[in-house]
């Protein structure tokens, strides 16, 4: 049997057997080396070391730590108070406040799971008290949590940038258009559903004074994305250095601003960051070894030739890649999916005249849809675990929002101005 077919077959079999991703990747590469005889086992160790010896990767643990600190520093509550004061009085206002809360908090945490857990814990009890069904509330938050990796600082965007050499800073800019588009679609779908089911707002009359007070209270939280994005595009620091700045800013706001961050909270943040970072970095390391094996076997070249034989139309190419990515993202988590597939698909997209930043954001949105799609769907399991709700009920309520995400994918794919508008305005590609 062809060693590369054996490698890919072993990888997918191990995935189906629920073998941890890092082990599935590593064992597949080892099987290839043993059966092919082209190289020695130290190839794996060398590839793992060089794959993680990359300066931009330092942004990952720092952004994760910044999000964990801010999650425990009182920022989430103040952001939710602000959006509740702005839209909570409207029909379905609590649903819209939850989505907007996910968007604001995502610009701080950069984590989908953290966004679902934090916003869900705070907003779902308020929604159920006002008559919202539990299934709808958790489906809404599970979908809204996807904004956690569609807006900067997004870990999947950093990983795509590292894997393909695409500008992370430019992708952060482009992700703003993508995130806002998805947020607007979710707001529209939530409003229609709430109107149909008769869900009301928070029962509090709108007050400009309340909005101004909430805005003042949340000023420290709202400055986070301003500092990160302003510093990057003002030339003050790189995305990696911005992550370090975010950590120190989070510490200052948590300890001395809101005074809600404790030593125990900081210890928990450091512990969770260490676990999450270790998981991601091991996957990055072994995925690098797999990517190099595929390159040596000329898999990207052969794949490009096969796709070129199917179509010469870039629009059809994007349709084919989107379908493939949606299917793959249902069984593979975001990090390994990007690490394995980005080096394969990105050169093909660029050869068809598709900008690497645009394609990267399309790919990130695809894997994000996988967060709310069984069987792997990370956000589904976070929502069921914190809400004590069965998976079928959650999925049934989530279907309309899944279609909203799919519409967003079509818009982002075929209207380049959505992801590329802000970069173009700032001179990218000129």
Secondary structure, 3 states (H helix, E strand, C coil): CCHHHHHHHHHHHHHHCCCCHHHHHHHHHHHHHHHHCCCCCHHHHHHHHHHHCCHHHHHHHHHHHHHHHHHCCCHHHHHHHHHHHHHCCCCCHHHHHHHHHHHHHHHHHCCHHHHHHHHHHHHHHHHHHCCCCHHHHHHHHHHHHHHHHCCCCCHHHHHHHHHHCCCHHHHHHHHHHHHHHHHHHHHHHHHHHHHHHCCCCCCCCCCHHHHHHHHHHCHHHHHHHHHHHHHHHCCCCCHHHHHHHHHHHHHHHHHHHCCCCCHHHHHHHHHHHHHHHHHHHHHHHHHHHHHHHHHHCCHHHHHHHHHHHHCCCHHHHHHHHHHHHHHHHCCCCHHHHHHHHHHHHHHHHHHCCCCHHHHHHHHHHHHHHHHHCCCCCHHHHHHHHHHCCCHHHHHHHHHHHHHHHHHHHHHHHHCHHHHHHHHHHCCCCC
